[in-house]
């Protein structure tokens, strides 16, 4: 049985998919626009910003190794040997993408009918008032090909800069090619307070809960961080939050509604440490369930209420 060393495995992992295709399978590479490419075999497999995403299958990755295993059905050993063998025969030439091109959004074709997205969000307990507000303000769309929910983030000039995709059927999650997480999905308010969430659906769930309580749900700002991640660093302020605070200098109070899990709790600690006392910060995790949407589902009876709730 063939053997590859840990060092060889690490070497194979260093090659990104764009570099691999440019050097060893250029006939398979199709330039779409800006810094975005797709493959000739799979036009829904997009490559951008050092990552690739096969939208029709809901899989993605960063490396050529990921691609050979997940798309071409190579075994792990076959994939490593293929990359190392080709690199040994002809060392790869790396092409640095132009920064401005890599940030160009590649929007999917949009559907005129948003009924699938509306039904999907109502199934998560989100109130039609919140859904219709986001649709009217062009912060929420439905894609034409796969009927994904598309949550859009804008910069201070009103230009769309970020797109988060969520499958209305299945568990697909992704981002529009060229998205900039500095400008994630948000609903700016009028007060000096911003509420933080891990996802757009959690944000809309909180807005629904505020509506149920008879509160003015648009008074405070609501910001999705577009996910948080486990890190060894202890003072990490997400780039979406940094940008929002820069664009909204009146904000002096943050209320954190991140998930009730290890990653969510760690993210809270990182934000508190990273802000270093410059703002009033309140940790307000969901009273029930893993996230705010779980809490909403229990409130409306979609999910059974847990025995213990805060």
C-alpha positions in Angstrom: 0.0 0.0 0.0 1.4 3.4 -1.0 2.4 5.8 1.8 2.7 9.6 1.9 4.4 11.4 4.7 2.7 14.2 6.8 5.1 16.6 5.2 3.9 15.6 1.7 0.3 15.9 2.8 0.9 19.4 4.0 2.6 20.3 0.8 -0.4 19.0 -1.3 -2.7 21.1 0.9 -0.9 24.3 0.0 -2.1 24.3 -3.6 -5.3 26.2 -4.2 -7.7 25.0 -6.9 -7.3 28.0 -9.3 -3.5 27.5 -9.3 -4.0 23.8 -9.9 -6.3 24.3 -12.9 -4.3 27.1 -14.4 -1.2 25.0 -14.4 -2.4 21.4 -15.0 -5.9 21.5 -16.4 -6.2 24.9 -18.2 -8.7 23.5 -20.6 -11.1 22.9 -17.7 -11.0 26.5 -16.5 -13.5 29.1 -17.7 -13.2 32.8 -16.9 -16.6 34.2 -15.8 -15.8 37.8 -14.8 -13.3 39.7 -12.7 -11.5 37.2 -10.4 -14.2 34.6 -10.7 -14.0 31.3 -12.7 -16.0 28.2 -13.2 -15.1 24.8 -14.6 -16.1 23.6 -18.0 -17.6 20.4 -16.6 -19.6 22.1 -13.9 -20.7 25.7 -14.6 -22.2 26.0 -11.1 -18.8 25.4 -9.5 -17.4 28.9 -8.9 -13.9 29.8 -7.9 -13.2 33.2 -6.3 -11.2 34.8 -3.5 -9.1 31.7 -3.0 -12.2 29.4 -2.4 -14.4 27.3 -4.6 -18.1 26.5 -4.2 -20.1 23.9 -6.1 -23.5 25.6 -5.6 -25.7 22.9 -7.1 -24.3 20.3 -4.8 -23.8 22.5 -1.7 -20.1 21.6 -1.3 -17.0 23.7 -1.4 -13.4 24.2 -0.1 -10.2 26.0 -0.7 -7.6 23.6 -2.0 -7.1 21.4 -5.1 -7.0 18.5 -2.7 -10.6 19.3 -1.6 -11.7 19.5 -5.2 -10.1 16.2 -6.3 -11.8 14.4 -3.4 -15.2 16.1 -3.3 -15.8 16.7 -7.0 -13.6 14.2 -8.9 -14.1 11.3 -6.4 -10.4 10.7 -5.9 -9.4 8.8 -2.7 -7.3 10.9 -0.3 -4.2 9.1 -1.3 -4.9 9.4 -5.0 -5.5 13.1 -4.7 -2.2 13.7 -2.8 -0.2 11.7 -5.2 -1.8 13.5 -8.2 -0.9 16.9 -6.9 2.6 16.0 -5.8 3.3 14.1 -9.0 2.3 17.0 -11.3 4.1 19.6 -9.1 7.3 17.4 -9.3 7.1 17.2 -13.1 6.3 20.9 -13.6 6.5 23.2 -10.6 3.3 25.4 -10.5 3.3 29.1 -11.4 1.2 31.1 -9.0 -0.9 33.9 -10.4 -1.8 36.6 -7.8 -5.4 37.9 -8.4 -6.0 41.6 -8.7 -7.5 42.8 -5.4 -10.2 45.0 -7.0 -11.3 42.1 -9.3 -11.5 39.6 -6.4 -14.2 41.8 -4.7 -16.6 42.0 -7.6 -19.8 40.3 -6.7 -21.1 37.6 -9.1 -24.8 37.7 -8.4 -26.9 34.7 -9.2 -29.9 35.2 -11.4 -32.9 36.3 -9.3 -36.4 35.0 -9.3 -39.4 37.3 -9.6 -41.3 34.9 -7.3 -40.1 35.0 -3.7 -42.7 32.6 -2.4 -40.2 29.8 -1.6 -38.1 32.1 0.5 -41.1 33.5 2.3 -42.4 30.1 3.0 -39.0 28.9 4.2 -38.6 31.8 6.6 -42.2 31.5 7.9 -41.4 27.9 8.6 -38.6 29.1 10.9 -41.2 31.2 12.8 -40.2 34.6 11.2 -43.1 37.1 11.0 -44.3 38.2 7.6 -43.8 41.8 8.6 -40.1 41.2 9.0 -39.9 39.2 5.8 -41.8 41.8 3.7 -39.6 44.6 5.1 -36.5 42.9 3.9 -38.0 42.0 0.5 -39.2 45.6 0.0 -35.8 47.1 0.9 -33.9 44.6 -1.4 -32.1 43.0 1.5 -33.7 39.6 0.7 -34.1 37.8 -2.6 -34.8 34.4 -4.1 -32.4 32.9 -6.6 -33.8 31.6 -9.8 -31.9 28.3 -10.4 -32.0 26.8 -6.9 -34.5 29.0 -5.0 -32.0 29.8 -2.3 -32.6 32.7 0.1 -30.2 35.5 -0.6 -29.5 37.9 2.2 -27.7 41.1 1.0 -25.4 43.5 2.9 -24.7 47.1 1.7 -21.9 49.6 2.3 -22.4 53.1 3.6 -22.9 54.4 0.0 -25.8 51.9 -0.5 -23.8 49.6 -2.8 -24.4 45.8 -2.4 -21.2 44.3 -1.1 -22.1 41.0 0.5 -24.5 38.1 -0.3 -25.3 35.2 2.0 -27.0 32.1 0.5 -29.2 29.7 2.4 -31.0 26.7 0.8 -34.7 26.7 1.2 -34.5 22.9 0.7 -31.7 21.0 2.4 -29.0 22.4 4.5 -27.0 24.4 1.9 -25.1 27.5 3.1 -22.8 29.6 1.1 -21.8 33.1 0.0 -22.0 34.9 -3.4 -18.6 34.9 -5.1 -16.8 38.2 -4.4 -18.6 38.9 -1.1 -17.0 41.2 1.4 -17.8 40.2 5.0 -17.0 43.8 6.1 -20.5 44.6 4.9 -22.7 41.7 6.1 -26.5 41.7 6.4 -27.8 44.3 8.8 -30.8 46.5 9.5 -29.5 49.9 10.8 -31.6 51.6 13.4 -31.8 55.1 15.0 -30.5 54.5 18.5 -27.0 54.2 19.9 -27.3 50.4 20.3 -26.5 47.5 18.0 -27.6 43.9 18.5 -25.2 41.2 17.2 -26.2 37.8 15.7 -24.3 34.9 14.1 -26.7 34.7 11.1 -29.3 36.7 9.2 -32.0 34.2 10.3 -31.1 34.8 13.9 -31.3 38.5 13.3 -34.8 38.2 11.7 -35.8 35.9 14.5 -34.9 38.5 17.1 -36.8 41.2 15.2 -39.9 38.9 15.3 -39.5 38.4 19.0 -39.4 42.2 19.5 -42.5 42.5 17.3 -44.3 40.0 19.5 -43.4 41.9 22.6 -44.8 45.1 21.1 -41.5 46.8 20.9 -40.4 49.1 18.1 -38.2 46.5 16.4 -36.4 49.0 14.1 -35.3 51.4 16.9 -31.9 49.6 17.5 -29.5 48.4 14.8 -29.3 44.7 14.0 -26.2 43.2 12.6 -25.4 39.7 11.4 -21.7 38.7 11.8 -22.1 36.2 8.9 -20.8 33.4 11.2 -18.2 33.3 14.0 -15.3 30.9 14.1 -13.1 29.2 16.7 -9.7 30.8 17.0 -6.7 30.6 19.3 -6.6 34.4 19.5 -8.3 35.9 22.6 -9.2 39.3 21.4 -11.0 39.0 18.0 -13.4 41.6 16.8 -15.3 40.3 13.7 -14.6 42.5 10.6 -18.3 43.0 10.1 -18.5 44.6 13.6 -15.4 46.7 13.0 -16.9 48.1 9.8 -20.3 48.7 11.3 -18.8 50.7 14.2 -16.7 52.7 11.8 -19.8 53.5 9.7 -22.0 54.3 12.7 -20.0 56.3 15.1 -23.0 57.1 17.3 -23.1 53.5 18.5 -21.9 53.1 22.1 -23.7 50.0 23.3 -23.5 46.4 22.0 -25.9 43.6 22.9 -24.6 40.1 21.9 -27.0 37.4 21.1 -24.6 34.7 19.9 -25.1 31.0 20.1 -25.2 28.9 23.3 -22.3 26.7 22.2 -18.5 26.7 22.7 -17.8 28.7 19.5 -20.5 31.3 20.3 -19.3 31.7 23.9 -15.7 32.0 22.7 -16.7 34.7 20.2 -18.3 36.7 22.9 -15.1 36.6 25.0 -13.1 37.6 22.0 -15.3 40.6 21.2 -15.3 41.8 24.8 -11.6 41.5 25.0 -11.0 43.0 21.6 -13.1 46.1 22.2 -11.1 46.7 25.4 -13.7 48.7 27.3 -14.4 51.2 24.5 -18.1 50.3 24.5 -20.8 49.1 26.8 -21.2 45.4 26.0 -23.9 43.1 27.3 -23.9 39.3 26.7 -27.5 38.2 26.1 -27.5 34.7 24.7 -30.8 33.0 23.8 -32.9 32.2 26.8 -33.8 28.8 25.3 -32.2 26.6 22.7 -28.9 26.9 20.8 -29.6 30.1 18.9 -32.2 32.9 18.6 -34.1 31.0 16.0 -34.4 28.0 18.3 -35.8 30.4 20.9 -38.3 31.8 18.4 -39.4 28.3 17.3 -40.2 27.4 20.9 -42.1 30.6 21.4 -44.4 30.0 18.4 -44.7 26.2 19.0 -42.7 25.0 16.0 -40.3 23.3 18.4 -40.9 21.8 21.8 -39.8 24.0 24.6 -36.8 22.7 26.6 -37.3 21.9 30.3 -34.7 24.4 31.3 -34.7 28.0 30.0 -33.1 31.0 31.4 
